Amino acid sequence: MNHPNPTRWLKSLLPTLLLPLALAQPSQALLFDHSIYDAVLRHYVNDDGWVDYDSIRENSQSALESYFERLADADLGGWTREERLAFWINAYNAHVLQLVVSHPGMKKISENFDLFNVPFKIAGVRLTLNDIEYRILRNRVNPDNQRGPVAQMSFDRPDPRVCVALARGTVNGPKLQNFAYTAENVDDILQVNTVAFANSEKEIDVLNGQLRATALMRWYSKDFLPLGGWRKYMSDLIDPDKRGDADQVKTFLADETKKPLYQYDWTVNDVKNSYVP
């Protein structure tokens, strides 16, 4: 009776033995893990985007620091657009969160705009908050340091909807979501947020014959030009079922002679300020 060579026999079985292990690996194994940041958001940010900064200071400073350590050494090579987009939006919002946490006496972000120009390590390089917004996400020159897009990091085709995702820690800034962006949810959430933005009287309104809009629309006006401009883009999203003044607002947006009054409130989005209109 012939006995098979045990080494050859084992090698022939390896593909069969390893296949279940390969199939057991998560399909998104290379995705960056935002769970630490997600947990902080779910604990300390309410559904309206107000933040309990005092509780973060008392209980979750170390959690944020751990998250920043992972952001600092992240290798974005080979990532999809969605993975990168979620990474940079989360990184920006988390660092703004820390900015307010580390300045407990701050009432308005406008008290110290220089904080947006303080560099920190992220994805192996040193960048500021303004660098992330302008140079990475918007593929533009940062007006504060005059530095341009970053090779192999900046988005070739910026998505202007990020203007409703970058929470600046303010009352009038985009609402901070109480969960982290991921590659799986980023596009859907950006669209949902932009539709909600267009249909919010807080962001775009007509009062006493005057078109009013958040200053975000002025700051991001160039980003919307490839889509026909912010006025047309937002007008197309306005839904009569979502706001009673839809027709009036759309009429004012369509009339370029009606210049908007741009407004912005830099009051910190601390839950203690949630009474602010």
WOTA-V231259 format. One line per field, one symbol per residue. phi: phi as a letter, one per 40 degrees, with the letter a starting at -180 (. if undefined). burial: 1 if it has 24 or more other ideal C-beta (glycine too) atoms within 12 Angstrom, else 0. A space follows every 10 residues. Layout:
# WOTA-V231259
phi = ???
burial = ???
This chain:
# WOTA-V231259
phi = .cbccccccc cccddcccdc cccccccbcc cccbcccdcc cccbbcccgc bcccccdcbb dccccccccc ccbcbcdgcc dcccccdccc ccccccdcdc dcbccccbcc caccccbcca cafgbbbbcc cccccccbfb ccccbgccdb dgbcccbcbc ccccbcccgb cccdccccac cbdcbccccd cdccccccbb cccbabbfgb cbaccdcccb dcccdcbggc ccccccccbd cbaccdcccc cccccccccc ccbabcdccc dcbcccc
burial = 0000000000 0000000000 0000000000 1111011101 1001100011 1110011001 0011001101 1001010000 0111111111 1111111111 1000010110 0000111001 0110101111 1111111111 0100000001 0011100111 1111111111 1111111111 1110111011 0011111111 0111110000 1111111011 1011000001 1011101100 0010010111 0110000001 0001111111 1010000
